[in-house]
Amino acid sequence: MKVDTRRTIFSVLCVVLLSGCALLSPVKTDTKQYALTDIPLDLPSERTHSGTLLVLFPDTEPLYATTQMVYTTQAYQIAYFSQNEWAETPSQMIQPLIVETLRHTHYFSEVLPSPDFGRHTFVLRSEILNLKQDFTSEPAMLRLTMRFYLSREATNQVIATRELSVSEPMRERNPYAGVVAANEAMVTLLRELAALVVDNAN
């Protein structure tokens, strides 16, 4: 066999082997991460009271106890985006927003996030019931629902409970538009929460 022929066969084998390796290598995809960061900035400033408030970590429906971002395209069907996700779980993102919002009311002498279990007068518990991008409507909607329980620590008595729900239109039918709508919905919900807490913590 001539030298040139052997070189040609060797080159072909190298190309085949390299192609095979490329096919076996996992395909790299860039996952985009998003966060809930917005709070209402136009809250009325209340007269500060001596009471303190402990904000517990929100409970979450199992569907939302993940960084995966939920959407639906037909009734009774739920799915997760494959290349778009939350930077943290909804509970991890929402608890600091609740704390900062209630601090901005200036109603309490201190607002504490769990696991800080120092002395406190009131406790705020919450549940995340719904946080999904709904493509079954026109326009698409971001659905956010939470339930809140405000209790007095001394008696463990629930003094206020309410389910707050916001449906925010999405400007486009894509995951990023859903994130923008989620932040807008969060602002609306937090404004309603601040009024609920201030009206009942007395």
Salt bridges, closest charged atoms under 4 A:
ASP42 OD1 - ARG191 NH2 3.12
GLU100 OE2 - ARG103 NH1 2.99
GLU127 OE2 - ARG147 NH1 3.39
ASP134 OD2 - ARG143 NE 3.14
GLU138 OE1 - ARG173 NH1 3.11
GLU153 OE1 - HIS120 NE2 3.41
GLU163 OE1 - ARG147 NH2 2.79
GLU184 OE2 - ARG171 NH2 2.82
